[in-house]
Structures are given as C-alpha cells and as structure tokens.
Amino acid sequence: MRATPVNILLVDDQPAKLLSYEVILSDLQENLITASSASEALAVLLKTDVAVVLVDVCMPDLDGFELVQMIREHPRFQDIAVIFISAVLLTDLDRIKGYEFGAVDYVPVPVVPQILRAKVKIFVELYRKARELEAIAATLEQRVAERTAELEASSSRLRKSDEQLRQALTAAKMGTWRHDLTAQVSQRDENLNAILGLQPLESIGPTRAWLDRIHEDDLELVTDAWQKAIKERGAYEAEMRIHHNDGTVRWLREQGHYVPDPNGLPGSLTGLTVDITERKQAEEARSLLIEELNHRVKNMLATVQSIAHQSLSGAQSEQKQRFLSRIQALATGHNLLTQSRWKGARLNDILDALFAPYRAETDARLTLRGDDVVLSSRDAISVTLAIHELLTNAVKYGAYTVPSGRIDVAWTIAKAPPSKRLQFEWDERGGPPAIEPETTGFGTRLLKSLAAQPSGEYSCHYRDIGVLCQFTLPIEGQV
C-alpha cells in the first residue's frame, strides 16, 4: 500500500519557476504547496506539517536566508529540510551562508530535474522514517506507562491487574523471566516463550540451554552483564541477538535485577525482555538512508569538480588550480564528517588531512599544538576552508616556498560566556617577507566572514619573517 503523501512547500516569487518545480516533482506523487512570498510560506507552515521546503534565495520582501532564519527560530520547524535554489548567489560564501542558516542543500539554476527529484525524495523518505520512529517511541512509552501504573495498583485489584499486564505484555512483545543461580534453572512466562518460538510446556529448562540461544557475538556481553549485576547486587541490562526456533535471528532487550537468597545461596536474576527487532530494523534502514545521502553528496562534489575542470579549461592555470583545490578542501571536510555520520570532526584530523600532501617534505617544519576538540558539522566545514586558504598561501608565497621556512599552528578553546570559542593562530617563520596584498582575496574574505559572527575576531600581520594570522570563532564542538 502506498504511503500517505507528505507536503512539499515551494517558495518563489516567480510563477513560472513555481510551475517548473511542480512539473519536476509531480512524479513523486506528493502534495505540492506553492507560496509566492516569504509571508505566504510562513502562513502555510503555521497551518500545515511540511516535510521539505524549496525556497528561492532572492525574493522581494524577505530573501530566502531571512525566511529560513525565521523558520529555524520556531521550535516546530527546526527539523524541516530546506533546499535553497538560486540563479544569482552561487559563490562558495553564499553556499556556506546557506548551510549556516540551516539549509541541507544549495541547488543552482538551471535545475537538473533528475537531481532535484532525487534530493527531495531522500528528504521525504527521511521525514517519513522519522515520523514512524516517533510513533513507535510514543507507543512504547505509553505501553510502559500503562504497565507501571498497573503494577502500582492496590492489592485488592492484583488479580485483575495481573491479567491486564499479561495482555499488555503480549501486545508489546514483552516477556518475563527468572534465572535461578543456585539450581542453574531458567523460567520464562508464555509471552517470552512466544517470542522465542517455544511451546508453553518449555517454560522451565537449564540456564545453559538459554545461553546457547544467544548469538555467539553477544554471549560474552550478556554473561559479563550478569556477573556485574551479581557482584554489585544491582541492576542488569543488555541487548542481544537470539536464535528463534524458526531459524531467524531476533533482537531482545533485557532489564532486570539481582535478587539475593535469604539463606545465603547465590540467589537469582529476574526481569523483563522486550522484542526490539522492529526497532533495530528501523534504525538500520535510517542508517542506510544516511549512508545513501552521504554517497550522493560525495558523488555530487566529484561531479562539481569535474564540471569545474571542464568549464575552466580556458582559465589561467593558477586560478583554475585554486578553485579546484577549494572544491577538494570541501570534499576533505565532507569525508571526515561522513566517517562520524555527521556528528562532527576532530580539528587534529582536519589538519592532518590538509597537511598530508606536504608532510613528506615539511613534517620537520610543522608544529601543531592545541586541545583535542570535535567541531560540529557546520564549524568543521568553515574551519577546513579557512585553514586550506592559509596553507595554500604558505605553499605559493610564504614559509613553504623555501627550505628554511616553518609553520607553527596553535589553538585553544575558551569556555567563558557568552559562548565557547576556538582561538586559532597561524604563525609562519623563516620564509620570505610577507607583503600585504593590494586586493582582498577569497581567503581573507572567508576569514573575515567567520570573524563577523558574535564573539568572532580576525587579524593578520605581514612581517619580515612571515605572516601571522589569528582568528576567534564561536563553536558548538565538544572538547
């Protein structure tokens, strides 16, 4: 059965462009809503749940950046996927600005229909999976709350509560168990037997037979958790795979506690088992979607690099190489973030990746000193591009143009209010005299734009021994 269509909001002040987006996305068979201004878009969002927003950057009342900023400031809309579409603002700084305002992608005009459809489809599916997971979590929380309330009922209603609990356990695919550590015998209720594919008569058996059902890769984890609960006379908790009687493998989550024996014998472990197979499958599906998205982004960067290489075939060699190296730096930052599933990137890893092409000749002329910090995905991309510009200038004009030149890189993390800040210093020595450029290049503009944030700073000193650049950037990373 086909899933219920979700809402996709198209925002553009030009009717012709809105019509073209509707034609491109019609094959997705989703509900397309159009708005010709930022105010119309906000009105739609306040009344309708939207999965994806496609927004034009240049609009007459509020531009796309301002609209997305207003959307992100509202708690309800912080997780909506926003894709910018622009035919004018196409520089790297514009893309960085778009990502900083909360966009998940930045699509240039003319739009390639297949690419736009693929991008939107990915975020629509992520939206559906997120809604499904939220519904599952809410259902489980409700069931647990119901069972807890039943267990706390008065003794006069104990029999009735016990029956209600049994029915709830059956519906929630939960079962109870008890492992007698003295007799080495395990007892299960009929719900747990059903989860394992066993008959009611098989409720009691040797503990060894239960352990033999656990997947060999999870057995040590479970037995260690048992021993810890017994030693500490406390709680037991573990997730494991078990072999079902039909030959399949299912995921279980167990929670229990140690019960001491009044006669001083080893006692027992007792608790509750939940079948979490469906949740694990949903998590795996979500991971596959994220991996697919990362793969598509990586391919897109490679495509951009290839197109740029062909498009700049007539450009001067230095200009062409600078542009292609910036694309490569962006790809480097993306690769590091992909490895952590976009949870962040270590600053040391960023520096290692950027300096890698020069390490064979310059390793002895490089010093890196600083705290181990994990930068957020937003900060990692910005810092990667900034350091790439400094390194490129050092290789072309600065310390790395002569054998005696060296680079000292140092950074600290300031945690004082109002925000945590990265304080970064790039110090070149032993190279040719640094001459302040007559024009402002991309690297300087990038560093100044980063420093323009609240609590940000930037300075660059052109000395006889080499350039000294310092910048302070508010970050969201983890130290």
C-alpha positions as CSV (number, residue, x, y, z in Angstrom):
1,M,0.0,0.0,0.0
2,R,1.3,3.4,-1.0
3,A,2.3,5.8,1.8
4,T,0.2,8.8,2.5
5,P,1.5,11.8,0.5
6,V,3.5,14.4,2.5
7,N,3.6,18.1,2.0
8,I,6.3,19.8,0.0
9,L,6.4,23.6,0.1
10,L,7.7,25.5,-3.0
11,V,8.5,29.2,-2.3
12,D,9.3,31.5,-5.2
13,D,8.0,35.0,-6.3
14,Q,8.0,33.9,-10.0
15,P,5.0,31.8,-11.1
16,A,6.9,30.3,-14.0
17,K,9.5,28.9,-11.7
18,L,6.9,27.5,-9.3
19,L,5.2,25.8,-12.2
20,S,8.5,24.3,-13.4
21,Y,9.2,22.9,-9.9
22,E,5.7,21.4,-9.8
23,V,6.3,19.7,-13.1
24,I,9.7,18.3,-12.0
25,L,8.4,17.0,-8.7
26,S,5.0,15.7,-9.9
27,D,6.4,12.2,-10.4
28,L,6.9,11.9,-6.7
29,Q,3.1,12.0,-6.2
30,E,3.4,14.1,-3.0
31,N,1.3,17.0,-2.0
32,L,2.9,20.2,-3.6
33,I,2.0,23.5,-1.9
34,T,3.2,26.8,-3.5
35,A,3.8,30.2,-2.0
36,S,4.9,33.3,-3.9
37,S,6.4,35.2,-0.9
38,A,8.0,34.6,2.5
39,S,4.9,35.7,4.3
40,E,2.7,33.2,2.4
41,A,5.3,30.5,3.2
42,L,5.2,31.2,6.9
43,A,1.4,31.2,6.9
44,V,1.4,27.7,5.3
45,L,4.0,26.4,7.8
46,L,1.9,27.6,10.7
47,K,-1.1,25.6,9.5
48,T,0.4,22.6,7.7
49,D,3.1,20.0,8.5
50,V,5.7,20.2,5.8
51,A,8.4,17.6,5.0
52,V,10.7,19.7,2.6
53,V,10.8,23.4,1.7
54,L,12.3,24.5,-1.6
55,V,13.0,28.2,-1.4
56,D,14.3,30.8,-3.8
57,V,17.2,32.9,-2.3
58,C,16.3,36.2,-4.0
59,M,12.7,37.4,-3.2
60,P,11.3,40.9,-2.9
61,D,10.0,41.1,0.7
62,L,12.3,38.7,2.7
63,D,15.1,36.8,0.9
64,G,15.5,33.1,1.3
65,F,18.2,33.4,4.0
66,E,15.9,35.6,6.2
67,L,13.0,33.3,5.7
68,V,15.0,30.2,6.7
69,Q,16.3,32.0,9.7
70,M,12.8,32.8,10.8
71,I,11.8,29.1,10.2
72,R,14.7,27.8,12.2
73,E,13.9,30.1,15.2
74,H,10.5,28.5,15.6
75,P,10.7,25.2,17.7
76,R,8.2,23.4,15.4
77,F,10.2,23.9,12.2
78,Q,13.8,23.3,13.4
79,D,14.0,19.9,11.7
80,I,12.4,20.7,8.4
81,A,14.7,20.0,5.4
82,V,15.3,23.3,3.5
83,I,16.8,23.3,0.0
84,F,17.9,26.7,-1.4
85,I,17.5,27.3,-5.2
86,S,19.5,30.2,-6.6
87,A,20.3,31.6,-10.1
88,V,22.3,34.6,-8.7
89,L,24.1,33.9,-5.5
90,L,26.3,30.9,-6.4
91,T,29.7,31.6,-4.7
92,D,31.3,29.4,-2.1
93,L,30.5,32.1,0.5
94,D,26.8,32.0,-0.5
95,R,26.7,28.3,-0.1
96,I,28.4,28.5,3.3
97,K,25.9,31.1,4.3
98,G,23.1,28.9,3.2
99,Y,24.4,26.0,5.2
100,E,24.9,28.2,8.2
101,F,21.3,29.4,8.1
102,G,20.2,25.8,8.3
103,A,19.8,24.6,4.6
104,V,20.5,20.9,3.8
105,D,21.4,21.7,0.2
106,Y,22.1,24.6,-2.2
107,V,20.9,23.9,-5.8
108,P,22.0,26.2,-8.7
109,V,19.8,27.2,-11.6
110,P,19.3,25.9,-14.2
111,V,17.9,23.0,-12.2
112,V,18.6,19.4,-13.3
113,P,15.2,17.7,-12.8
114,Q,16.6,14.2,-12.0
115,I,19.0,15.6,-9.3
116,L,16.3,17.8,-7.7
117,R,13.8,14.9,-7.6
118,A,16.4,12.6,-6.1
119,K,17.3,15.2,-3.4
120,V,13.7,15.9,-2.5
121,K,12.9,12.2,-2.5
122,I,15.7,11.4,0.0
123,F,14.5,14.0,2.5
124,V,10.8,13.0,2.1
125,E,11.8,9.4,3.0
126,L,13.8,10.6,5.9
127,Y,10.8,12.6,7.1
128,R,8.6,9.5,6.8
129,K,11.0,7.4,8.7
130,A,11.4,10.0,11.5
131,R,7.6,10.2,11.9
132,E,7.4,6.4,12.0
133,L,10.1,6.2,14.7
134,E,8.4,8.9,16.7
135,A,5.1,7.0,16.6
136,I,6.8,3.8,17.7
137,A,8.6,5.5,20.5
138,A,5.4,7.2,21.7
139,T,3.5,3.9,21.6
140,L,6.2,2.1,23.6
141,E,6.3,4.9,26.2
142,Q,2.6,4.7,26.5
143,R,2.6,1.0,27.0
144,V,5.4,1.1,29.6
145,A,3.5,3.9,31.5
146,E,0.3,1.8,31.4
147,R,2.2,-1.3,32.8
148,T,3.9,0.8,35.5
149,A,0.5,2.1,36.6
150,E,-0.9,-1.4,36.7
151,L,1.9,-2.7,38.8
152,E,1.4,0.1,41.4
153,A,-2.4,-0.7,41.7
154,S,-3.7,-1.7,45.1
155,S,-3.6,-5.3,46.3
156,S,-7.4,-5.6,46.1
157,R,-7.1,-5.4,42.3
158,L,-4.0,-7.6,42.0
159,R,-5.6,-10.4,40.1
160,K,-7.3,-8.1,37.6
161,S,-4.1,-6.1,37.2
162,D,-2.1,-9.3,36.6
163,E,-4.3,-10.3,33.8
164,Q,-4.2,-6.9,32.2
165,L,-0.4,-6.9,32.5
166,R,-0.2,-10.2,30.8
167,Q,-2.3,-8.9,27.9
168,A,-0.3,-5.8,27.6
169,L,3.0,-7.8,27.6
170,T,1.6,-9.9,24.7
171,A,0.6,-6.9,22.7
172,A,4.0,-5.2,23.3
173,K,6.0,-8.4,22.6
174,M,7.4,-8.5,26.1
175,G,8.0,-11.4,28.5
176,T,9.3,-12.1,32.0
177,W,12.0,-14.5,33.2
178,R,13.9,-15.7,36.2
179,H,17.3,-17.4,36.3
180,D,17.9,-19.4,39.5
181,L,21.7,-19.1,40.0
182,T,21.7,-22.0,42.6
183,A,19.9,-24.6,40.6
184,Q,21.1,-23.2,37.2
185,V,17.5,-23.4,36.0
186,S,15.6,-20.7,34.0
187,Q,11.9,-20.0,34.0
188,R,10.0,-18.0,31.3
189,D,6.5,-16.8,31.0
190,E,4.3,-17.7,28.0
191,N,5.0,-14.4,26.3
192,L,8.7,-14.9,26.3
193,N,8.2,-18.4,25.0
194,A,6.2,-17.0,22.2
195,I,9.0,-14.5,21.4
196,L,11.4,-17.4,21.3
197,G,9.1,-19.7,19.3
198,L,8.8,-22.2,22.2
199,Q,5.8,-24.1,23.5
200,P,4.2,-23.3,26.9
201,L,5.5,-26.6,28.3
202,E,9.0,-25.5,27.6
203,S,8.8,-22.6,30.2
204,I,11.4,-24.2,32.5
205,G,14.8,-25.6,31.5
206,P,18.5,-25.5,32.1
207,T,20.1,-22.0,32.1
208,R,22.7,-23.4,29.8
209,A,20.1,-24.0,27.1
210,W,19.0,-20.3,27.3
211,L,22.6,-19.1,27.0
212,D,23.0,-21.4,23.9
213,R,20.3,-19.5,22.2
214,I,22.2,-16.2,22.4
215,H,24.2,-15.2,19.4
216,E,27.9,-16.1,19.8
217,D,29.0,-12.5,19.2
218,D,26.7,-11.2,22.1
219,L,27.2,-14.0,24.6
220,E,30.2,-12.5,26.4
221,L,28.5,-9.2,26.7
222,V,25.4,-10.8,28.3
223,T,27.4,-13.0,30.7
224,D,29.6,-10.0,31.8
225,A,26.4,-8.0,32.5
226,W,25.1,-11.0,34.6
227,Q,28.3,-11.1,36.6
228,K,28.3,-7.4,37.2
229,A,24.7,-7.5,38.5
230,I,25.5,-10.4,40.8
231,K,28.7,-8.8,42.1
232,E,27.2,-5.4,42.7
233,R,23.8,-6.9,43.8
234,G,22.1,-4.5,41.5
235,A,20.5,-3.9,38.1
236,Y,21.1,-6.0,34.9
237,E,20.7,-4.6,31.4
238,A,21.7,-5.9,28.0
239,E,20.8,-6.0,24.3
240,M,21.4,-9.2,22.4
241,R,20.5,-11.3,19.3
242,I,18.9,-14.7,19.9
243,H,18.2,-17.7,17.7
244,H,14.5,-18.1,17.2
245,N,13.1,-21.6,16.8
246,D,12.2,-20.9,13.1
247,G,15.9,-20.3,12.4
248,T,15.7,-16.5,12.3
249,V,17.7,-14.1,14.5
250,R,15.8,-11.6,16.6
251,W,16.9,-8.7,18.8
252,L,16.0,-8.6,22.5
253,R,16.5,-6.0,25.2
254,E,16.6,-7.3,28.8
255,Q,16.3,-5.4,32.0
256,G,16.3,-7.0,35.4
257,H,18.0,-7.1,38.8
258,Y,19.7,-9.4,41.2
259,V,17.5,-11.0,44.0
260,P,19.6,-12.3,47.0
261,D,18.7,-15.6,48.6
262,P,17.6,-15.4,52.2
263,N,19.6,-18.5,53.0
264,G,22.9,-17.1,51.7
265,L,22.8,-19.1,48.4
266,P,23.7,-17.5,45.1
267,G,20.2,-16.1,44.6
268,S,18.6,-15.3,41.2
269,L,18.3,-12.8,38.4
270,T,14.8,-11.7,37.4
271,G,13.5,-9.3,34.8
272,L,11.7,-8.3,31.6
273,T,12.5,-9.0,28.0
274,V,11.4,-6.8,25.0
275,D,11.5,-7.8,21.4
276,I,13.2,-4.8,19.7
277,T,13.7,-6.5,16.3
278,E,11.4,-3.9,14.5
279,R,13.2,-1.0,16.2
280,K,16.6,-2.4,15.1
281,Q,15.4,-2.8,11.6
282,A,14.1,0.8,11.5
283,E,17.5,2.0,12.8
284,E,19.3,0.0,10.1
285,A,17.0,1.5,7.5
286,R,17.7,5.0,8.7
287,S,21.5,4.3,8.7
288,L,21.2,3.1,5.1
289,L,19.4,6.3,4.1
290,I,22.0,8.4,5.7
291,E,24.8,6.5,4.0
292,E,23.0,6.9,0.7
293,L,22.7,10.6,1.3
294,N,26.5,10.8,2.1
295,H,27.2,8.8,-1.0
296,R,25.1,11.1,-3.2
297,V,26.7,14.2,-1.7
298,K,30.2,12.8,-2.3
299,N,29.3,12.0,-5.9
300,M,27.9,15.4,-6.3
301,L,31.1,17.0,-5.2
302,A,33.0,14.9,-7.6
303,T,30.6,15.9,-10.4
304,V,31.1,19.6,-9.4
305,Q,34.8,19.2,-9.6
306,S,34.6,17.5,-13.0
307,I,32.3,20.2,-14.4
308,A,34.6,22.9,-13.0
309,H,37.6,21.3,-14.5
310,Q,35.9,21.2,-17.9
311,S,34.4,24.7,-17.6
312,L,37.7,26.3,-16.6
313,S,39.7,24.7,-19.4
314,G,40.4,28.2,-20.8
315,A,41.1,29.9,-17.5
316,Q,44.6,30.7,-16.2
317,S,46.3,27.7,-14.6
318,E,46.7,29.3,-11.2
319,Q,43.1,30.5,-11.0
320,K,41.8,27.1,-12.1
321,Q,44.0,25.2,-9.6
322,R,42.9,27.5,-6.7
323,F,39.3,26.8,-7.5
324,L,39.7,23.1,-7.8
325,S,41.7,22.9,-4.6
326,R,38.9,24.7,-2.7
327,I,36.4,22.1,-4.0
328,Q,38.9,19.4,-2.8
329,A,39.1,21.0,0.6
330,L,35.3,21.0,0.8
331,A,35.4,17.3,-0.1
332,T,38.0,16.7,2.6
333,G,35.8,18.2,5.3
334,H,32.8,16.2,4.0
335,N,34.8,12.9,4.1
336,L,35.7,13.5,7.7
337,L,32.1,14.3,8.7
338,T,30.9,11.2,6.8
339,Q,33.2,9.0,8.9
340,S,31.4,10.2,12.0
341,R,27.9,10.2,10.5
342,W,27.9,14.0,10.6
343,K,28.3,14.1,14.4
344,G,31.5,16.3,13.9
345,A,35.2,16.2,13.0
346,R,38.3,16.5,15.2
347,L,40.4,19.5,14.5
348,N,43.5,17.4,14.6
349,D,42.1,15.1,11.8
350,I,41.3,18.2,9.7
351,L,44.8,19.5,10.0
352,D,46.3,16.1,9.3
353,A,44.2,15.7,6.1
354,L,45.1,19.2,4.8
355,F,48.8,18.9,5.5
356,A,49.0,15.3,4.2
357,P,50.2,16.3,0.7
358,Y,53.2,18.2,2.1
359,R,54.2,16.1,5.1
360,A,57.0,14.2,3.3
361,E,59.0,17.4,2.8
362,T,57.8,19.6,5.5
363,D,57.0,17.4,8.5
364,A,60.0,18.7,10.4
365,R,58.9,22.3,9.7
366,L,55.5,22.0,11.2
367,T,54.3,22.3,14.8
368,L,50.7,21.6,15.9
369,R,49.7,22.4,19.4
370,G,46.2,22.5,20.8
371,D,43.4,20.9,22.7
372,D,41.6,17.9,21.2
373,V,38.3,19.3,20.1
374,V,35.5,17.9,18.0
375,L,33.9,20.5,15.8
376,S,30.2,20.4,14.8
377,S,29.5,19.7,11.1
378,R,28.8,23.4,10.4
379,D,32.1,24.6,12.1
380,A,34.2,21.8,10.6
381,I,33.4,22.8,7.0
382,S,34.1,26.5,7.8
383,V,37.4,25.8,9.6
384,T,38.6,23.4,6.9
385,L,38.1,26.0,4.2
386,A,39.8,28.7,6.3
387,I,42.9,26.6,7.0
388,H,43.1,25.4,3.4
389,E,43.4,29.1,2.3
390,L,46.2,29.8,4.8
391,L,48.1,26.6,3.7
392,T,47.7,27.4,0.0
393,N,49.2,30.9,0.5
394,A,52.0,29.4,2.6
395,V,52.9,27.0,-0.3
396,K,52.7,29.6,-3.0
397,Y,54.0,32.7,-1.3
398,G,55.0,32.0,2.3
399,A,57.0,29.8,4.6
400,Y,56.8,26.6,2.4
401,T,58.4,28.3,-0.6
402,V,61.9,28.0,1.0
403,P,63.6,25.1,2.8
404,S,64.2,27.2,6.0
405,G,60.5,28.2,6.4
406,R,58.3,26.6,9.1
407,I,54.7,26.9,10.3
408,D,53.5,26.8,13.9
409,V,49.8,26.2,14.4
410,A,48.3,26.6,17.9
411,W,44.8,26.7,19.2
412,T,42.9,26.8,22.5
413,I,39.3,26.6,23.5
414,A,37.9,29.5,25.5
415,K,34.8,28.4,27.5
416,A,33.9,31.8,29.1
417,P,30.5,33.2,28.4
418,P,28.7,34.1,26.2
419,S,29.8,31.0,24.1
420,K,32.6,28.5,23.6
421,R,35.2,29.8,21.2
422,L,38.1,28.4,19.1
423,Q,41.1,30.7,19.3
424,F,43.4,29.8,16.3
425,E,46.9,31.1,15.5
426,W,48.8,30.5,12.2
427,D,52.5,31.6,12.6
428,E,54.9,31.4,9.6
429,R,58.6,32.0,10.2
430,G,61.8,31.7,8.2
431,G,60.1,32.4,4.8
432,P,60.2,35.4,2.6
433,P,58.9,38.8,3.9
434,A,55.1,38.8,4.0
435,I,53.6,41.5,1.8
436,E,50.1,42.7,2.4
437,P,48.1,42.1,-0.8
438,E,46.6,45.1,-2.6
439,T,43.3,43.4,-3.1
440,T,41.1,41.3,-0.8
441,G,41.2,37.6,-1.9
442,F,38.8,34.8,-1.2
443,G,40.7,33.5,1.8
444,T,40.7,36.9,3.5
445,R,37.0,37.4,2.8
446,L,36.3,33.9,4.2
447,L,38.2,34.6,7.4
448,K,36.6,38.0,7.9
449,S,33.1,36.5,7.3
450,L,33.8,33.9,10.0
451,A,35.0,36.6,12.4
452,A,31.9,38.6,11.7
453,Q,29.9,36.2,13.9
454,P,29.1,37.2,17.5
455,S,32.3,36.9,19.6
456,G,34.4,36.3,16.4
457,E,37.7,38.1,15.7
458,Y,40.3,38.1,12.9
459,S,43.7,39.8,12.4
460,C,46.6,39.2,10.1
461,H,50.1,40.7,10.4
462,Y,52.5,40.8,7.5
463,R,56.1,40.6,9.0
464,D,59.6,40.3,7.6
465,I,59.8,36.7,8.9
466,G,56.4,35.7,7.6
467,V,52.7,36.1,8.1
468,L,50.9,35.8,11.5
469,C,47.1,35.2,11.3
470,Q,44.8,34.8,14.2
471,F,41.1,34.3,14.4
472,T,38.5,33.5,17.0
473,L,35.4,31.6,16.1
474,P,32.3,30.7,18.3
475,I,31.9,26.9,18.0
476,E,29.5,24.2,19.0
477,G,32.1,21.4,19.3
478,Q,32.9,19.0,22.2
479,V,36.2,19.2,23.9
